Amino acid sequence: MEYLSIWIMKTKVAVILSGCGVYDGAEIQESVLTLLALEKAGAEVSCLAPDITQRQVIDHSSGDELEEEDRNVMVEAARISRGKILPLDNVKADDFDAFIYVGGFGVAKNLSSYAFDGANYDVDPAVIDLIQATHLAGKPQGFMCIAPILAARALGEQHVKLTIGNDATTVTAIEAKGAHHVDCSVDSIVVDQTNRVVTTPAYMLAQSITEAELGINQLVEAVLNMRL
């Protein structure tokens, strides 16, 4: 009698971080909620971050800038991933089935120049290349909190549909890149099926970790479902 073995491959998801800490890196609560939701869903998760110097270092207890201190984005991000971290520059779209970009000011300071240049912001070339390559490969991507500014810059020519909640200044900036913004509540998501992009406001609107969790869980589910 012949037996057939069926192997169920886990979905390989890359979570992109931008340091450690809301004011100068990845938003820690968003990061942990994302990792937890992916773990519960049975995904195989790897954390990525660029091996670059932070644009700013902030004392999170006071909000003051530590002008004499330098930190590395990837080294700091490894605090969240418990030491397991991959340099973003070495990763290709083919290495994973899906990509999720966590928010935090690190997105606006380290992955892009939005915090300093406003509507005239640009995005790290390696991040643009990865987002565009993933798009061309037809793989799903999720962006939360302020991270949709990355998708707006990389996929603006595709008129990507996304949300950062309802902040008028940021909406103007991302629509100037060609993106189409949709106002969205903290407990919901925006899905662009054509461009295979999912976004949620998270801490652009959330007043608590439980509020942030509502949209993040939906984002993770929608990104994973796009793989089906």
N, C-alpha and C positions, 0 to 999 in steps of 0.2 A: 504493500500500500504506500502510495506516495503522499507525502505531507508537504503542504505549502506553508512557508513561514512568511508572515506579513510584518514588515518593519515600519513602524510609524516614526518618521523623522521629526524631530523637534524643529520648530521655526526658530531660526537664528536671527536675533534682534540686536542691533547696535544702539546703545544709548549714549548720546553725545553730551558731554559735560563741558563746562567752561571755567573750571576752578572749583572752589569750595566756599560757599557763603553767599547769601543773597546780594550783598552790596558790592562784591567784586568778583563773584564767581557764579557757579551753579546754585540755584535755590535748593537747599538741602531737603526740605520737606517734599517738594515736587519730585526731586530725584528719588527719594526713598519710596514715595507712593508709586512712582513709575516702576521701579525695580520690584516692588512687592506685587503689583498687579501682573507684571510679566511672569514672575515666579509662580504665582497662583495659577496662571494660564498654562503653565508647562513649557514656556519658551526657554530657549537657550540664550542667555544674555551675556553680552560683552560691553564694557564701558570704554569709550573713546574720548580723547581730548587732545588738542593741539599742544605740541611741545614748544611752547613759546613763553615769553615773559609777560606777566600781567601788566596791563596799562596802569592800574592803580592797585594799591593795597589799602584796605579799609579796616580800622579797628571797629569790629562789630558791636562792641559794648558802648562806644561813644559816637560812632559815625564819622570820626576824624580820619583823614587820610594820613597814612604813615609814609611820608615822603622819602625817608631814608631806607625803606625796606623794599627788597625785590623778592618776588615769588614766581614760581613756574606754574603755568596753568595745569599741565599734566600731573605734576607732582602734587599739587593741591587737590586735584580731582580724585587722585588715588585714595585720599582720605575717605571719600564717599564709597568708593568701590572696594574698600578693604584691601587695597594694595594691588588689585588686578586691574591694569589699565593698558590700553593700546594707544600708540601715537596715531593721531588722525591722519597724518600725511602718508602713512604706510598702508592705509586701508582703501580697498576698492569696493565699488558697488556690488561686484560679484561675490564678495566675501560674506554678505549677509542677505537675509530675505526681507528685512525691513529695518528702518532707521527711525529713531525717536529723539528729538532735540528738546532738552529740558530748558526751562527759563532761568531767570536770575539776571542780575546786572552784568554778569560775565558775558552773556550774549551781546549786550549793548556796548561792552568795553573791550572784551578780548576777541570774540568771534566777529565783531563788527565795530564800526566807529560811531554807532547811533548816539551813544551817550555824549559824545563830544561834537558831532557834526549835524545832529538832527536830521532833517529831511535830505541833506546832502551826504548821508552816510554811505559807506561801502562795507563790503563783507570780505573777510579773509579769503584769498583766492582758493586755498585748499578746501574751504567749506563750500564755496560756490561750485567748485569742480565736483565735489562729492554729491551735492544735492542734484546737480544737473545730470551727472552720470547715473544716479539712482533713478531719476525721472526717465531718462532714455531707456533704462532697463525695465521700466514698467513696474518697479517695486514701490510698495507703499511707504509713506513718510509721515510722521506725526510731529507737530510743533506746538508747544504750549507756552502760555504766558507771553513774554516778549519775543520768543523765538520765531514766530511767524515773520518777523522782519527779515530773517534769513531767506525764507522761501520767497518773499516778495522780491528781493533783489535777484535771486537765482532763477526764479520762474516767472518773473513779471511779464516777459514776452509771451508767455503762455496764458496770461491773464488768470493766474491761479486764484481760486476763491478761498478765502481764509478769514480768520477773526483774531483780534487781540482784545475782544470785549467791546468797548465803546469809547475809548479814549480818543478824543477828536484830533489831537496833535499827531498821535501815532498813526491814526487812520489816514490822515493827509499825507504823511511821509510814505506809507506803503502803497497808497494808491498812485502816488507820483512815480513809483517804480513799475506801474502797470497792473498791479494786483487788484482784485475786486474784494473789498471788505464787506463782511456781513456782521451786523451787530449780533451779539450772542451773550446769553446769560451764563453765569459761572457753572451752572449745573447742566450744561449742554455742550455740543460740539458742532463744528461745521465740517462737512465732508465734501470734498471736490473729487468726485468719482473719476472724472476725465483725467485729471492730473495726479490722482491717487495720493491726495494730501488730506490729512485730518488735523484740525486745530481746535484748541479750547483755551479760554481765558486764564484758567487757574488763578495765580496770584495777581494778575492784572485786575481781578475783581474780588477774589476770595478774601474773606475776613477771618477765616479759620482753616485749619488743616482739613477738617471734615468737609468744608465747602469746596476746597481745592480737589479733594478726593473724588467728588461727584463727576466732574468733567474729565479728570485724568483717567479714571476707570473706563469711562466710555471711549475715550481716545484710544487707549490700549486695545480695547475690544474691537473697535472699528479697524484699527491698523492690522490686527491679526486676522480679522475676517476678510480683509482684502487679499490675503494670501490663499483663500479657499477657491 
